[in-house]
Amino acid sequence: MDRIKTKYLGLELKSPVILSSSGLTSTLQRIQEAEAAGVGAVVLKSIFEEQIMSEVAHVDSYSDYPEAADYVRAYVKDNSLTQYLDLIREAKQKCEIPIIASINCHQAGEWVNYARVIESAGADALELNIFLLPTDKETSSEAIERKYLEIITQVKEAITIPLSVKLGAGFTNPLAIVREIYYRNVPGVVLFNRFYPTDIDIEKLTVRAGDIFSQPSELSNVLRWTALVNGSLPLIDIAVSTGVHSGADAVKAMLAGASAVEIASVVYEKGLPVVGEINAFVCDWMRRHDFQTTSDFIGRMNAKNIPNPELYERTQFMKYFSNHE
């Protein structure tokens, strides 16, 4: 399967399939099982800023002694980070595939130091997962984007390993934010983050979690922006996340301009053997179309390389149907 090797963030991957940050990558055993199944890399389960801060707040609520609280707060933070660093070290010792760490945060600060120690533990790259939910009507989109870029800049300056930024699909202009990320010498982006879904139970009148798994239909929007970003900014690597459920989906993502694809939902649903099925499909498809390496076709159908790029820009159903009898 040498044919399906790819490069992402300067790392050589034996497969374009990356197991994304999830419970599937939370232990050494699971990472080893993923490697045996044929993934090209893993993104470790994120270390969550909100989760650790919640634990610290829980400690604060039960302590009447400030000095003791300071000690326990430090212990909670250090212990959470120590476990994460141990996982990185163990995975690097036991596995040959690249190990990409992941930080989920919503502000700058001590997370920059976390990035430094994650690098020192041996991670091959870092995926920065930022989501700032715009709940304040007084905060402009420019201010929100500025905060994203401040976090990205601080983390990038703190580490030397490759950095990728996992973005949500809600930006007014994804091309503009990716351009600003590229200008900060960040080598890669992940399109797109899938956030915690919400639903409403109309009988119990409660808010509940929606479907936590992605659906193949969600790939369409990601393909559009992957093709537009790769056509406009070809030097920044793209990993497609959300909606990749088959080998055909992986091929589509790479034709649009992705160097790799990140999967999780389909593995939860079908198990790790689906990784081998995706790899086999990509390899067979390449043979049928006489592509010797993945670089021969990555981006071949981005917005710059097709004769009618307006197909990626089309937004209105009626505009489409008016051209078809």
C-alpha positions as CSV (number, residue, x, y, z in Angstrom):
1,M,0.0,0.0,0.0
2,D,2.9,2.4,-0.5
3,R,0.9,3.9,-3.3
4,I,-1.5,5.7,-0.7
5,K,1.3,7.4,1.3
6,T,0.7,11.1,1.8
7,K,2.3,14.0,3.5
8,Y,0.5,16.1,6.0
9,L,2.1,18.9,8.2
10,G,5.5,17.7,6.8
11,L,4.9,14.2,8.2
12,E,4.9,11.1,6.0
13,L,1.8,9.1,6.5
14,K,1.5,5.5,5.3
15,S,-2.2,6.2,4.8
16,P,-4.3,9.4,4.3
17,V,-6.7,8.1,7.0
18,I,-6.1,9.8,10.4
19,L,-8.1,8.6,13.4
20,S,-9.3,11.9,14.9
21,S,-9.4,13.1,18.4
22,S,-11.9,11.0,20.4
23,G,-12.3,8.3,22.9
24,L,-10.9,6.0,20.2
25,T,-7.4,7.6,20.7
26,S,-7.5,8.0,24.5
27,T,-5.4,5.0,25.5
28,L,-2.2,3.3,24.3
29,Q,-4.1,0.1,23.5
30,R,-6.6,1.9,21.3
31,I,-3.8,3.7,19.5
32,Q,-1.9,0.5,18.9
33,E,-5.1,-1.1,17.6
34,A,-5.7,1.8,15.2
35,E,-2.1,1.5,13.9
36,A,-2.6,-2.2,13.3
37,A,-5.8,-1.4,11.4
38,G,-3.9,0.8,9.0
39,V,-4.3,4.5,10.0
40,G,-1.7,6.9,8.9
41,A,-1.7,8.9,12.2
42,V,-3.7,9.5,15.3
43,V,-4.9,12.7,16.9
44,L,-5.0,12.0,20.6
45,K,-8.1,12.7,22.6
46,S,-8.0,16.4,23.4
47,I,-6.9,17.8,26.6
48,F,-9.8,20.1,27.4
49,E,-9.4,23.5,28.9
50,E,-13.0,23.6,30.1
51,Q,-12.9,20.2,31.7
52,I,-9.8,20.9,33.7
53,M,-11.0,24.3,34.7
54,S,-14.3,22.8,35.8
55,E,-12.4,20.3,38.0
56,V,-10.5,23.2,39.5
57,A,-13.7,25.1,40.1
58,H,-15.2,22.1,41.8
59,V,-12.2,22.0,44.1
60,D,-12.6,25.7,44.9
61,S,-16.2,25.2,45.9
62,Y,-15.3,22.8,48.6
63,S,-12.3,24.5,50.2
64,D,-12.3,27.1,53.0
65,Y,-8.5,27.2,53.0
66,P,-7.0,29.4,50.3
67,E,-3.5,27.9,50.7
68,A,-4.8,24.4,50.4
69,A,-7.0,25.3,47.5
70,D,-4.0,26.7,45.6
71,Y,-2.1,23.4,46.2
72,V,-5.1,21.3,45.1
73,R,-5.7,23.4,42.0
74,A,-2.1,23.0,40.9
75,Y,-2.3,19.3,41.6
76,V,-5.5,18.9,39.5
77,K,-4.0,20.7,36.5
78,D,-0.6,19.0,36.8
79,N,-2.1,15.6,37.2
80,S,-4.3,16.0,34.2
81,L,-1.4,17.1,32.1
82,T,1.0,14.4,33.4
83,Q,-1.4,11.7,32.3
84,Y,-1.6,13.2,28.9
85,L,2.2,13.6,28.6
86,D,2.6,9.9,29.7
87,L,0.3,8.8,26.9
88,I,2.3,10.8,24.3
89,R,5.6,9.2,25.5
90,E,4.1,5.7,25.6
91,A,2.6,6.1,22.2
92,K,5.9,7.3,20.7
93,Q,7.8,4.4,22.2
94,K,5.3,1.7,21.1
95,C,4.0,3.1,17.8
96,E,5.6,4.0,14.5
97,I,2.8,6.3,13.1
98,P,2.9,10.0,13.9
99,I,1.3,11.0,17.2
100,I,-0.6,14.3,17.0
101,A,-1.5,15.9,20.3
102,S,-4.7,18.0,20.6
103,I,-5.6,20.9,22.8
104,N,-9.1,22.1,23.1
105,C,-9.2,25.7,24.4
106,H,-11.1,29.0,24.3
107,Q,-8.6,31.5,25.5
108,A,-4.9,32.2,25.5
109,G,-2.8,31.9,28.7
110,E,-1.3,28.9,30.4
111,W,-2.3,26.7,27.4
112,V,0.7,28.1,25.6
113,N,2.8,26.4,28.3
114,Y,0.8,23.2,27.8
115,A,1.8,23.3,24.2
116,R,5.5,23.6,25.1
117,V,5.5,20.6,27.4
118,I,3.4,18.6,24.9
119,E,6.2,19.2,22.4
120,S,8.8,18.2,24.9
121,A,7.0,14.9,25.5
122,G,7.6,14.0,21.9
123,A,4.4,14.7,20.0
124,D,5.0,14.9,16.3
125,A,2.5,17.7,15.8
126,L,-0.2,19.6,17.6
127,E,-3.8,20.1,16.6
128,L,-5.3,23.3,18.1
129,N,-9.0,23.0,18.6
130,I,-10.6,26.4,19.3
131,F,-14.3,27.2,19.5
132,L,-15.6,30.5,20.7
133,L,-19.4,30.4,20.8
134,P,-20.6,33.9,19.9
135,T,-23.3,34.4,22.6
136,D,-22.7,38.1,23.2
137,K,-24.6,40.3,20.8
138,E,-22.2,43.1,21.4
139,T,-19.2,41.2,20.2
140,S,-18.4,41.6,16.5
141,S,-17.3,38.9,14.2
142,E,-14.0,40.7,13.8
143,A,-13.4,40.7,17.5
144,I,-14.0,36.9,17.7
145,E,-11.7,36.2,14.8
146,R,-9.0,38.5,16.4
147,K,-9.2,36.3,19.5
148,Y,-8.8,33.1,17.5
149,L,-5.7,34.6,15.8
150,E,-4.2,35.8,19.1
151,I,-4.4,32.2,20.5
152,I,-3.0,30.7,17.4
153,T,-0.1,33.2,17.3
154,Q,0.9,32.6,20.9
155,V,0.8,28.8,20.5
156,K,2.7,28.9,17.2
157,E,5.4,31.1,18.7
158,A,5.8,28.7,21.7
159,I,6.5,25.5,19.7
160,T,8.6,24.2,16.8
161,I,6.6,21.1,15.9
162,P,4.0,21.5,13.2
163,L,0.7,23.1,14.2
164,S,-2.7,22.6,12.6
165,V,-5.8,24.5,13.5
166,K,-9.2,22.8,13.6
167,L,-11.9,25.3,12.5
168,G,-15.6,25.4,12.8
169,A,-17.7,26.0,9.7
170,G,-19.4,29.1,11.0
171,F,-16.9,31.8,9.9
172,T,-18.3,34.5,7.7
173,N,-15.3,34.0,5.3
174,P,-13.4,30.8,5.9
175,L,-10.9,31.8,3.2
176,A,-10.0,34.9,5.0
177,I,-9.4,33.2,8.4
178,V,-7.3,30.4,6.7
179,R,-5.3,33.1,5.0
180,E,-4.5,34.8,8.3
181,I,-3.6,31.4,9.8
182,Y,-1.3,30.7,6.9
183,Y,0.3,34.2,7.3
184,R,1.3,33.1,10.8
185,N,3.3,30.2,9.4
186,V,0.9,27.6,10.5
187,P,1.2,24.7,8.1
188,G,-2.2,23.1,8.3
189,V,-5.9,23.4,9.0
190,V,-8.6,20.8,9.7
191,L,-12.0,21.5,8.0
192,F,-14.3,21.3,9.9
193,N,-14.8,20.8,13.6
194,R,-18.1,19.2,14.6
195,F,-19.4,20.7,17.8
196,Y,-21.6,19.3,20.5
197,P,-25.1,19.0,18.9
198,T,-28.2,20.1,20.7
199,D,-31.8,18.9,20.4
200,I,-35.1,19.5,22.2
201,D,-37.3,16.8,23.7
202,I,-40.7,18.1,22.9
203,E,-42.4,15.7,25.4
204,K,-40.2,16.2,28.4
205,L,-39.5,19.8,27.4
206,T,-35.8,19.4,28.0
207,V,-32.7,20.2,26.0
208,R,-30.7,17.1,25.2
209,A,-27.7,16.0,23.0
210,G,-28.4,15.6,19.4
211,D,-26.9,12.9,17.1
212,I,-23.2,12.9,18.1
213,F,-22.1,11.1,14.9
214,S,-21.5,12.8,11.6
215,Q,-23.5,11.8,8.5
216,P,-22.1,11.3,5.0
217,S,-24.3,14.2,3.8
218,E,-22.2,16.6,5.9
219,L,-19.3,16.1,3.5
220,S,-20.7,18.3,0.8
221,N,-20.1,21.6,2.6
222,V,-16.6,20.5,3.6
223,L,-15.8,19.6,0.0
224,R,-16.8,23.1,-1.1
225,W,-14.5,24.9,1.3
226,T,-11.7,22.4,0.8
227,A,-11.7,23.0,-2.9
228,L,-11.9,26.8,-2.4
229,V,-9.2,26.9,0.2
230,N,-6.8,24.7,-1.7
231,G,-7.4,26.6,-4.9
232,S,-6.7,29.9,-3.2
233,L,-4.0,28.8,-0.6
234,P,-2.3,25.7,-2.0
235,L,0.6,25.8,0.3
236,I,-1.4,25.1,3.5
237,D,-2.2,21.5,4.2
238,I,-5.8,20.5,4.7
239,A,-7.2,17.6,6.6
240,V,-10.9,17.0,6.0
241,S,-13.0,16.1,9.0
242,T,-16.8,15.5,9.3
243,G,-18.6,13.4,6.8
244,V,-15.9,11.0,5.6
245,H,-17.5,7.5,5.9
246,S,-16.1,5.6,2.9
247,G,-13.2,5.2,0.6
248,A,-15.1,7.2,-2.1
249,D,-15.5,10.1,0.5
250,A,-11.8,10.0,1.1
251,V,-11.0,10.2,-2.6
252,K,-13.4,13.1,-3.1
253,A,-11.8,15.0,-0.2
254,M,-8.3,14.5,-1.7
255,L,-9.4,15.5,-5.2
256,A,-10.8,18.7,-3.6
257,G,-7.4,19.4,-2.0
258,A,-7.1,17.5,1.2
259,S,-3.8,15.9,2.1
260,A,-5.5,13.6,4.6
261,V,-8.9,12.8,6.1
262,E,-9.9,12.5,9.8
263,I,-12.5,9.9,10.8
264,A,-14.2,8.9,14.0
265,S,-17.9,8.5,13.6
266,V,-17.7,5.7,11.0
267,V,-15.2,3.8,13.3
268,Y,-17.6,4.1,16.2
269,E,-20.4,2.7,13.9
270,K,-18.5,0.0,12.0
271,G,-15.3,-0.6,13.9
272,L,-11.7,-0.3,13.0
273,P,-11.9,-2.7,9.9
274,V,-13.4,0.2,8.0
275,V,-10.0,1.8,8.0
276,G,-8.6,-1.1,5.9
277,E,-11.7,-0.8,3.6
278,I,-11.0,2.9,3.0
279,N,-7.3,2.3,2.3
280,A,-8.1,-0.5,-0.1
281,F,-10.7,1.6,-2.0
282,V,-8.3,4.5,-2.4
283,C,-5.5,2.2,-3.6
284,D,-7.8,0.4,-6.1
285,W,-9.2,3.7,-7.3
286,M,-5.6,5.0,-7.9
287,R,-4.7,1.9,-9.9
288,R,-7.8,2.2,-12.0
289,H,-7.0,5.9,-12.8
290,D,-3.3,5.3,-13.2
291,F,-2.2,7.5,-10.3
292,Q,1.1,6.4,-8.9
293,T,1.2,8.7,-5.8
294,T,-1.4,10.6,-3.9
295,S,0.3,13.9,-4.9
296,D,-0.7,13.1,-8.5
297,F,-4.3,13.8,-7.7
298,I,-4.6,15.8,-4.5
299,G,-6.2,19.1,-5.4
300,R,-6.8,18.0,-9.0
301,M,-10.4,19.2,-8.7
302,N,-9.9,22.2,-6.5
303,A,-11.6,25.5,-7.4
304,K,-8.6,26.6,-9.4
305,N,-8.0,23.4,-11.4
306,I,-11.5,22.8,-12.8
307,P,-12.8,24.7,-15.8
308,N,-16.0,25.8,-14.1
309,P,-15.1,26.8,-10.5
310,E,-18.5,28.5,-10.1
311,L,-19.8,25.1,-9.4
312,Y,-18.2,25.4,-5.9
313,E,-19.6,28.9,-5.6
314,R,-23.2,28.1,-6.5
315,T,-25.4,28.7,-3.4
316,Q,-29.0,29.0,-4.7
317,F,-31.2,26.0,-5.6
318,M,-33.2,27.9,-8.1
319,K,-30.1,29.1,-9.9
320,Y,-29.1,25.5,-10.3
321,F,-32.5,24.2,-11.4
322,S,-33.1,27.1,-13.8
323,N,-30.3,25.7,-15.9
324,H,-31.8,22.2,-16.0
325,E,-34.9,21.2,-17.8
